[in-house]
Amino acid sequence: MRYLLIYSATLLALATIQPVNAEQTAPPRGVYSFGTDQTIAEIDKLDWAPLQLQGLPPGIEVAALRGDLAKGGAEIVLRTPPHYVVPNHSHTSDEVYVWLQGPFTYVAADGKRQAMTAPAFISLPGQTPHALECGDQPCVFYLRYSRPFDLDVHQMPHTQ
């Protein structure tokens, strides 16, 4: 039941994100294409929308770059206000983060914490629980999912 609720909330949230795909005649604002499978984006000119998913606190925003989160192979950019906490969660898909702006702390499944500053790179296999804590400035990060997007929220680990 918990997974079904999360899946339903995810589908509702994904409906607000415009996928960029071959059928689309024009990419979203701030995203440019100069040929097949070429995407160039100006982060500060993207169309941002609230990301509303069960288990995520309000305040995080999403902008689509390309792909379809429901099908996999999607690339998005997320933006958070200062001090935003992405709760401990995992995805079925592997995920790649490229942290573009803001100091943050990565919290591993065992509670170990790693303070970092942008730019930074994170690559995780599917089913890896983790949390992210944005620092004193807004955070902006790129994400890529190779499989369809889902979100499973877990209890926060005891930090070490």
N, CA and C atoms as a LAMMPS dump frame, in Angstrom:
ITEM: TIMESTEP
0
ITEM: NUMBER OF ATOMS
480
ITEM: BOX BOUNDS ff ff ff
-5.0000000000000000e+02 5.0000000000000000e+02
-5.0000000000000000e+02 5.0000000000000000e+02
-5.0000000000000000e+02 5.0000000000000000e+02
ITEM: ATOMS id mol type element x y z
1 1 1 N 0.815 -1.189 0
2 1 2 C 0 0 0
3 1 3 C 0.866 1.264 0
4 2 1 N 1.932 1.26 0.822
5 2 2 C 2.813 2.433 0.898
6 2 3 C 3.403 2.735 -0.474
7 3 1 N 3.862 1.691 -1.173
8 3 2 C 4.454 1.903 -2.497
9 3 3 C 3.41 2.437 -3.465
10 4 1 N 2.175 1.93 -3.377
11 4 2 C 1.115 2.392 -4.266
12 4 3 C 0.84 3.875 -4.036
13 5 1 N 0.809 4.318 -2.776
14 5 2 C 0.595 5.733 -2.482
15 5 3 C 1.735 6.575 -3.04
16 6 1 N 2.944 6.109 -2.852
17 6 2 C 4.1 6.843 -3.353
18 6 3 C 4.067 6.878 -4.875
19 7 1 N 3.746 5.748 -5.489
20 7 2 C 3.686 5.689 -6.942
21 7 3 C 2.61 6.629 -7.476
22 8 1 N 1.411 6.641 -6.838
23 8 2 C 0.335 7.518 -7.273
24 8 3 C 0.727 8.978 -7.134
25 9 1 N 1.352 9.338 -6.012
26 9 2 C 1.791 10.718 -5.817
27 9 3 C 2.86 11.091 -6.837
28 10 1 N 3.723 10.145 -7.143
29 10 2 C 4.773 10.4 -8.125
30 10 3 C 4.166 10.665 -9.493
31 11 1 N 3.182 9.873 -9.887
32 11 2 C 2.557 10.077 -11.19
33 11 3 C 1.866 11.432 -11.257
34 12 1 N 1.216 11.848 -10.162
35 12 2 C 0.596 13.169 -10.14
36 12 3 C 1.638 14.263 -10.309
37 13 1 N 2.748 14.143 -9.615
38 13 2 C 3.802 15.153 -9.715
39 13 3 C 4.419 15.154 -11.102
40 14 1 N 4.605 13.986 -11.669
41 14 2 C 5.238 13.896 -12.987
42 14 3 C 4.349 14.483 -14.074
43 15 1 N 3.053 14.501 -13.84
44 15 2 C 2.148 15.068 -14.839
45 15 3 C 2.405 16.556 -15.029
46 16 1 N 2.975 17.216 -14.013
47 16 2 C 3.245 18.651 -14.13
48 16 3 C 4.584 18.925 -14.793
49 17 1 N 5.422 17.909 -14.961
50 17 2 C 6.731 18.088 -15.574
51 17 3 C 6.603 17.796 -17.059
52 18 1 N 6.988 18.733 -17.878
53 18 2 C 6.9 18.573 -19.319
54 18 3 C 8.064 17.72 -19.824
55 19 1 N 7.817 16.499 -20.333
56 19 2 C 8.914 15.731 -20.897
57 19 3 C 9.393 16.341 -22.205
58 20 1 N 10.663 16.204 -22.459
59 20 2 C 11.229 16.662 -23.728
60 20 3 C 11.529 15.397 -24.523
61 21 1 N 10.874 15.225 -25.649
62 21 2 C 11.087 14.012 -26.429
63 21 3 C 10.957 14.311 -27.911
64 22 1 N 11.119 13.29 -28.703
65 22 2 C 11.135 13.462 -30.161
66 22 3 C 9.81 13.984 -30.703
67 23 1 N 8.69 13.661 -30.047
68 23 2 C 7.401 14.101 -30.536
69 23 3 C 7.168 15.586 -30.274
70 24 1 N 7.884 16.145 -29.335
71 24 2 C 7.69 17.533 -28.963
72 24 3 C 8.328 18.444 -30.016
73 25 1 N 7.611 19.473 -30.426
74 25 2 C 8.128 20.346 -31.475
75 25 3 C 9.128 21.357 -30.936
76 26 1 N 8.953 21.816 -29.708
77 26 2 C 9.875 22.797 -29.138
78 26 3 C 10.218 22.396 -27.707
79 27 1 N 11.478 22.489 -27.348
80 27 2 C 11.853 22.171 -25.969
81 27 3 C 11.367 23.263 -25.025
82 28 1 N 11.355 22.988 -23.713
83 28 2 C 10.938 24 -22.753
84 28 3 C 11.842 25.234 -22.8
85 29 1 N 11.35 26.324 -22.232
86 29 2 C 12.107 27.568 -22.182
87 29 3 C 13.461 27.32 -21.515
88 30 1 N 14.525 27.85 -22.117
89 30 2 C 15.872 27.704 -21.58
90 30 3 C 16.607 26.464 -22.05
91 31 1 N 15.922 25.586 -22.804
92 31 2 C 16.528 24.361 -23.322
93 31 3 C 16.567 24.461 -24.843
94 32 1 N 17.723 24.151 -25.421
95 32 2 C 17.916 24.289 -26.86
96 32 3 C 18.4 22.967 -27.441
97 33 1 N 18.025 22.699 -28.674
98 33 2 C 18.468 21.498 -29.363
99 33 3 C 18.964 21.899 -30.743
100 34 1 N 20.129 21.396 -31.109
101 34 2 C 20.707 21.705 -32.412
102 34 3 C 20.868 20.451 -33.259
103 35 1 N 20.145 19.411 -32.905
104 35 2 C 20.194 18.167 -33.644
105 35 3 C 19.753 17.013 -32.761
106 36 1 N 19.66 15.839 -33.356
107 36 2 C 19.217 14.654 -32.644
108 36 3 C 20.071 14.407 -31.41
109 37 1 N 19.403 14.226 -30.29
110 37 2 C 20.019 13.889 -29.015
111 37 3 C 21.02 14.941 -28.52
112 38 1 N 20.809 16.193 -28.887
113 38 2 C 21.635 17.295 -28.395
114 38 3 C 20.757 18.192 -27.519
115 39 1 N 21.214 18.468 -26.314
116 39 2 C 20.48 19.344 -25.414
117 39 3 C 21.448 20.314 -24.772
118 40 1 N 21.11 21.591 -24.847
119 40 2 C 21.887 22.642 -24.216
120 40 3 C 20.9 23.444 -23.384
121 41 1 N 21.243 23.719 -22.132
122 41 2 C 20.295 24.406 -21.254
123 41 3 C 20.962 25.548 -20.499
124 42 1 N 20.225 26.64 -20.354
125 42 2 C 20.628 27.748 -19.505
126 42 3 C 19.822 27.614 -18.216
127 43 1 N 20.488 27.201 -17.152
128 43 2 C 19.811 26.862 -15.9
129 43 3 C 18.96 28.014 -15.378
130 44 1 N 19.458 29.231 -15.45
131 44 2 C 18.709 30.361 -14.896
132 44 3 C 17.524 30.789 -15.754
133 45 1 N 17.35 30.199 -16.944
134 45 2 C 16.221 30.542 -17.815
135 45 3 C 15.192 29.419 -17.94
136 46 1 N 15.355 28.339 -17.18
137 46 2 C 14.441 27.204 -17.28
138 46 3 C 13.077 27.536 -16.697
139 47 1 N 12.068 26.779 -17.118
140 47 2 C 10.731 26.88 -16.539
141 47 3 C 10.686 26.003 -15.294
142 48 1 N 10.581 26.625 -14.141
143 48 2 C 10.579 25.913 -12.864
144 48 3 C 9.14 25.698 -12.409
145 49 1 N 8.887 24.529 -11.825
146 49 2 C 7.568 24.208 -11.281
147 49 3 C 7.76 23.557 -9.913
148 50 1 N 6.813 23.75 -9.007
149 50 2 C 6.926 23.069 -7.703
150 50 3 C 6.929 21.557 -7.907
151 51 1 N 7.774 20.864 -7.157
152 51 2 C 7.787 19.404 -7.184
153 51 3 C 7.02 18.931 -5.963
154 52 1 N 5.86 18.359 -6.207
155 52 2 C 4.99 17.937 -5.123
156 52 3 C 4.893 16.427 -5.126
157 53 1 N 5.655 15.808 -4.245
158 53 2 C 5.653 14.356 -4.101
159 53 3 C 5.386 14.001 -2.653
160 54 1 N 4.645 12.939 -2.434
161 54 2 C 4.411 12.432 -1.086
162 54 3 C 5.757 12.188 -0.41
163 55 1 N 5.956 12.776 0.745
164 55 2 C 7.198 12.569 1.485
165 55 3 C 8.215 13.682 1.31
166 56 1 N 8.016 14.579 0.329
167 56 2 C 8.923 15.71 0.14
168 56 3 C 8.297 16.968 0.726
169 57 1 N 9.046 17.702 1.547
170 57 2 C 8.496 18.966 2.046
171 57 3 C 8.325 19.966 0.909
172 58 1 N 7.381 20.901 1.024
173 58 2 C 7.214 21.913 -0.018
174 58 3 C 8.456 22.795 -0.112
175 59 1 N 8.647 23.376 -1.285
176 59 2 C 9.748 24.311 -1.488
177 59 3 C 10.703 23.907 -2.584
178 60 1 N 10.779 22.638 -2.91
179 60 2 C 11.676 22.179 -3.969
180 60 3 C 11.002 22.411 -5.319
181 61 1 N 11.813 22.786 -6.321
182 61 2 C 11.3 23.034 -7.665
183 61 3 C 12.031 22.156 -8.67
184 62 1 N 11.366 21.884 -9.788
185 62 2 C 11.923 21.017 -10.822
186 62 3 C 11.804 21.69 -12.188
187 63 1 N 12.773 21.428 -13.041
188 63 2 C 12.737 21.838 -14.444
189 63 3 C 13.192 20.649 -15.279
190 64 1 N 12.44 20.341 -16.324
191 64 2 C 12.775 19.222 -17.206
192 64 3 C 13.803 19.663 -18.236
193 65 1 N 14.759 18.797 -18.495
194 65 2 C 15.723 19.032 -19.569
195 65 3 C 15.385 18.18 -20.775
196 66 1 N 15.261 16.87 -20.544
197 66 2 C 14.871 15.978 -21.637
198 66 3 C 14.493 14.627 -21.07
199 67 1 N 13.835 13.839 -21.896
200 67 2 C 13.403 12.517 -21.484
201 67 3 C 12.046 12.55 -20.815
202 68 1 N 11.636 11.404 -20.331
203 68 2 C 10.328 11.243 -19.703
204 68 3 C 10.536 10.472 -18.41
205 69 1 N 10.283 11.097 -17.269
206 69 2 C 10.506 10.439 -15.982
207 69 3 C 9.703 9.15 -15.838
208 70 1 N 8.54 9.09 -16.45
209 70 2 C 7.715 7.89 -16.353
210 70 3 C 8.291 6.73 -17.166
211 71 1 N 9.139 7.017 -18.161
212 71 2 C 9.687 5.968 -19.027
213 71 3 C 11.15 5.662 -18.753
214 72 1 N 11.862 6.579 -18.113
215 72 2 C 13.297 6.393 -17.874
216 72 3 C 14.118 7.2 -18.854
217 73 1 N 15.382 7.359 -18.52
218 73 2 C 16.274 8.149 -19.353
219 73 3 C 16.026 9.637 -19.225
220 74 1 N 15.432 10.049 -18.121
221 74 2 C 15.081 11.457 -17.938
222 74 3 C 16.205 12.237 -17.276
223 75 1 N 16.277 13.509 -17.645
224 75 2 C 17.234 14.427 -17.052
225 75 3 C 16.467 15.655 -16.578
226 76 1 N 16.679 16.02 -15.322
227 76 2 C 15.989 17.151 -14.72
228 76 3 C 16.984 17.983 -13.919
229 77 1 N 16.545 19.168 -13.517
230 77 2 C 17.297 20.013 -12.605
231 77 3 C 16.377 20.316 -11.439
232 78 1 N 16.906 20.206 -10.222
233 78 2 C 16.142 20.537 -9.023
234 78 3 C 16.751 21.762 -8.366
235 79 1 N 15.89 22.559 -7.738
236 79 2 C 16.336 23.761 -7.031
237 79 3 C 15.629 23.785 -5.68
238 80 1 N 16.404 24.045 -4.616
239 80 2 C 15.84 24.107 -3.276
240 80 3 C 16.162 25.439 -2.619
241 81 1 N 15.346 25.831 -1.655
242 81 2 C 15.705 27.005 -0.865
243 81 3 C 16.81 26.635 0.126
244 82 1 N 17.447 27.633 0.75
245 82 2 C 18.441 27.328 1.782
246 82 3 C 17.831 26.457 2.891
247 83 1 N 18.639 25.595 3.449
248 83 2 C 18.28 24.733 4.59
249 83 3 C 17.208 23.687 4.248
250 84 1 N 16.948 23.455 2.99
251 84 2 C 15.981 22.436 2.591
252 84 3 C 16.574 21.049 2.833
253 85 1 N 15.767 20.131 3.32
254 85 2 C 16.21 18.752 3.547
255 85 3 C 15.399 17.816 2.663
256 86 1 N 16.1 17.103 1.781
257 86 2 C 15.478 16.024 1.018
258 86 3 C 15.552 14.806 1.931
259 87 1 N 14.411 14.285 2.398
260 87 2 C 14.437 13.203 3.381
261 87 3 C 15.108 11.937 2.845
262 88 1 N 15.447 11.059 3.752
263 88 2 C 16.06 9.785 3.388
264 88 3 C 15.116 9.059 2.424
265 89 1 N 15.641 8.683 1.276
266 89 2 C 14.82 8.076 0.235
267 89 3 C 15.681 7.2 -0.668
268 90 1 N 15.01 6.461 -1.531
269 90 2 C 15.706 5.684 -2.561
270 90 3 C 14.829 5.649 -3.808
271 91 1 N 15.438 5.202 -4.888
272 91 2 C 14.753 5.048 -6.172
273 91 3 C 15.086 3.671 -6.722
274 92 1 N 14.209 3.115 -7.53
275 92 2 C 14.521 1.863 -8.218
276 92 3 C 15.683 2.079 -9.176
277 93 1 N 15.677 3.208 -9.855
278 93 2 C 16.703 3.53 -10.842
279 93 3 C 18.012 3.943 -10.187
280 94 1 N 19.08 3.699 -10.905
281 94 2 C 20.34 4.344 -10.541
282 94 3 C 20.143 5.837 -10.774
283 95 1 N 20.978 6.661 -10.137
284 95 2 C 20.858 8.094 -10.354
285 95 3 C 22.22 8.757 -10.328
286 96 1 N 22.304 9.8 -11.13
287 96 2 C 23.521 10.6 -11.199
288 96 3 C 23.147 12.026 -10.83
289 97 1 N 23.894 12.593 -9.884
290 97 2 C 23.74 13.99 -9.481
291 97 3 C 24.977 14.748 -9.936
292 98 1 N 24.781 15.947 -10.435
293 98 2 C 25.867 16.904 -10.587
294 98 3 C 25.395 18.143 -9.839
295 99 1 N 26.048 18.412 -8.727
296 99 2 C 25.652 19.532 -7.872
297 99 3 C 26.225 20.797 -8.471
298 100 1 N 25.358 21.736 -8.808
299 100 2 C 25.758 22.935 -9.533
300 100 3 C 25.933 24.162 -8.647
301 101 1 N 25.167 24.235 -7.565
302 101 2 C 25.196 25.44 -6.73
303 101 3 C 24.848 25.095 -5.295
304 102 1 N 25.561 25.685 -4.364
305 102 2 C 25.216 25.625 -2.953
306 102 3 C 25.961 24.556 -2.173
307 103 1 N 26.251 24.871 -0.923
308 103 2 C 26.842 23.862 -0.041
309 103 3 C 25.756 22.88 0.411
310 104 1 N 26.134 21.632 0.616
311 104 2 C 25.166 20.626 1.037
312 104 3 C 25.86 19.533 1.821
313 105 1 N 25.048 18.712 2.483
314 105 2 C 25.538 17.538 3.195
315 105 3 C 24.822 16.319 2.642
316 106 1 N 25.605 15.319 2.274
317 106 2 C 25.071 14.025 1.834
318 106 3 C 24.989 13.15 3.071
319 107 1 N 23.834 12.527 3.306
320 107 2 C 23.645 11.633 4.447
321 107 3 C 23.431 10.225 3.895
322 108 1 N 24.358 9.328 4.205
323 108 2 C 24.295 7.947 3.723
324 108 3 C 23.288 7.133 4.546
325 109 1 N 22.96 5.954 4.052
326 109 2 C 21.976 5.09 4.701
327 109 3 C 22.365 4.732 6.13
328 110 1 N 23.67 4.671 6.416
329 110 2 C 24.119 4.333 7.766
330 110 3 C 24.27 5.554 8.672
331 111 1 N 23.891 6.732 8.175
332 111 2 C 23.949 7.948 8.971
333 111 3 C 25.232 8.746 8.82
334 112 1 N 26.218 8.207 8.118
335 112 2 C 27.447 8.975 7.891
336 112 3 C 27.121 10.202 7.054
337 113 1 N 27.772 11.308 7.392
338 113 2 C 27.518 12.587 6.734
339 113 3 C 28.771 13.063 6.026
340 114 1 N 28.583 13.625 4.825
341 114 2 C 29.693 14.191 4.065
342 114 3 C 29.3 15.593 3.625
343 115 1 N 29.935 16.612 4.232
344 115 2 C 29.688 17.991 3.827
345 115 3 C 30.436 18.257 2.527
346 116 1 N 29.777 18.933 1.593
347 116 2 C 30.354 19.193 0.283
348 116 3 C 29.935 20.569 -0.203
349 117 1 N 30.634 21.057 -1.213
350 117 2 C 30.232 22.287 -1.886
351 117 3 C 30.212 22.034 -3.389
352 118 1 N 29.408 22.798 -4.07
353 118 2 C 29.335 22.686 -5.522
354 118 3 C 30.603 23.278 -6.128
355 119 1 N 31.041 22.72 -7.241
356 119 2 C 30.462 21.598 -7.977
357 119 3 C 30.863 20.262 -7.352
358 120 1 N 29.965 19.312 -7.479
359 120 2 C 30.201 17.977 -6.923
360 120 3 C 29.46 16.946 -7.787
361 121 1 N 29.906 15.706 -7.707
362 121 2 C 29.338 14.606 -8.487
363 121 3 C 28.965 13.482 -7.538
364 122 1 N 27.766 12.91 -7.732
365 122 2 C 27.301 11.765 -6.94
366 122 3 C 26.701 10.763 -7.912
367 123 1 N 27.078 9.506 -7.79
368 123 2 C 26.501 8.436 -8.604
369 123 3 C 26.077 7.32 -7.661
370 124 1 N 24.815 6.911 -7.749
371 124 2 C 24.275 5.9 -6.84
372 124 3 C 23.586 4.784 -7.617
373 125 1 N 23.792 3.538 -7.197
374 125 2 C 22.997 2.463 -7.792
375 125 3 C 21.563 2.532 -7.274
376 126 1 N 20.653 1.89 -7.964
377 126 2 C 19.268 1.843 -7.511
378 126 3 C 19.17 1.262 -6.114
379 127 1 N 18.104 1.608 -5.419
380 127 2 C 17.796 1.117 -4.07
381 127 3 C 18.785 1.594 -3.007
382 128 1 N 19.487 2.699 -3.239
383 128 2 C 20.441 3.228 -2.257
384 128 3 C 19.78 4.344 -1.454
385 129 1 N 19.443 4.085 -0.188
386 129 2 C 18.866 5.149 0.628
387 129 3 C 19.889 6.258 0.886
388 130 1 N 19.416 7.495 0.836
389 130 2 C 20.266 8.662 1.073
390 130 3 C 19.39 9.874 1.331
391 131 1 N 19.959 10.875 2.006
392 131 2 C 19.28 12.149 2.24
393 131 3 C 20.234 13.261 1.844
394 132 1 N 19.69 14.436 1.589
395 132 2 C 20.488 15.598 1.207
396 132 3 C 20.014 16.794 2.024
397 133 1 N 20.972 17.54 2.565
398 133 2 C 20.649 18.73 3.346
399 133 3 C 21.326 19.926 2.707
400 134 1 N 20.525 20.868 2.233
401 134 2 C 21.061 22.072 1.614
402 134 3 C 21.553 23.011 2.708
403 135 1 N 22.627 23.735 2.429
404 135 2 C 23.218 24.648 3.403
405 135 3 C 22.569 26.02 3.412
406 136 1 N 23.371 27.049 3.663
407 136 2 C 22.892 28.421 3.841
408 136 3 C 22.499 29.131 2.554
409 137 1 N 22.692 28.504 1.406
410 137 2 C 22.356 29.104 0.119
411 137 3 C 21.411 28.172 -0.64
412 138 1 N 20.675 28.694 -1.621
413 138 2 C 19.861 27.799 -2.448
414 138 3 C 20.756 26.748 -3.111
415 139 1 N 20.208 25.58 -3.326
416 139 2 C 20.946 24.504 -3.991
417 139 3 C 20.309 24.23 -5.346
418 140 1 N 21.159 23.938 -6.323
419 140 2 C 20.707 23.565 -7.662
420 140 3 C 21.517 22.349 -8.074
421 141 1 N 20.82 21.304 -8.536
422 141 2 C 21.537 20.108 -8.968
423 141 3 C 20.815 19.41 -10.115
424 142 1 N 21.628 18.836 -10.995
425 142 2 C 21.18 18.072 -12.156
426 142 3 C 21.023 16.62 -11.722
427 143 1 N 19.991 15.95 -12.244
428 143 2 C 19.761 14.532 -11.965
429 143 3 C 19.445 13.793 -13.254
430 144 1 N 19.928 12.546 -13.314
431 144 2 C 19.6 11.667 -14.436
432 144 3 C 19.182 10.316 -13.885
433 145 1 N 18.072 9.805 -14.396
434 145 2 C 17.551 8.486 -14.02
435 145 3 C 17.472 7.636 -15.273
436 146 1 N 18.06 6.447 -15.248
437 146 2 C 18.029 5.598 -16.435
438 146 3 C 16.742 4.779 -16.523
439 147 1 N 16.075 4.57 -15.4
440 147 2 C 14.836 3.799 -15.373
441 147 3 C 13.682 4.719 -14.983
442 148 1 N 12.44 4.258 -15.069
443 148 2 C 11.317 5.094 -14.652
444 148 3 C 11.495 5.588 -13.213
445 149 1 N 11.075 6.811 -12.982
446 149 2 C 11.249 7.459 -11.684
447 149 3 C 10.229 6.954 -10.671
448 150 1 N 10.7 6.669 -9.479
449 150 2 C 9.852 6.412 -8.329
450 150 3 C 10.578 6.949 -7.107
451 151 1 N 9.896 7.032 -6.007
452 151 2 C 10.467 7.577 -4.777
453 151 3 C 9.939 6.766 -3.616
454 152 1 N 10.832 6.216 -2.83
455 152 2 C 10.464 5.473 -1.635
456 152 3 C 11.129 6.177 -0.453
457 153 1 N 10.34 6.764 0.424
458 153 2 C 10.86 7.512 1.569
459 153 3 C 11.079 6.562 2.736
460 154 1 N 12.234 6.717 3.404
461 154 2 C 12.618 5.885 4.549
462 154 3 C 12.792 6.768 5.779
463 155 1 N 12.874 6.146 6.955
464 155 2 C 13.2 6.893 8.168
465 155 3 C 14.604 7.458 8.053
466 156 1 N 14.806 8.642 8.606
467 156 2 C 16.155 9.225 8.624
468 156 3 C 17.033 8.361 9.516
469 157 1 N 18.244 8.079 9.059
470 157 2 C 19.162 7.295 9.898
471 157 3 C 19.689 8.157 11.037
472 158 1 N 20.157 7.493 12.076
473 158 2 C 20.829 8.215 13.156
474 158 3 C 22.154 8.691 12.606
475 159 1 N 22.406 9.986 12.706
476 159 2 C 23.628 10.538 12.111
477 159 3 C 24.846 10.214 12.965
478 160 1 N 25.963 10.079 12.259
479 160 2 C 27.221 9.75 12.923
480 160 3 C 28.173 10.908 12.811
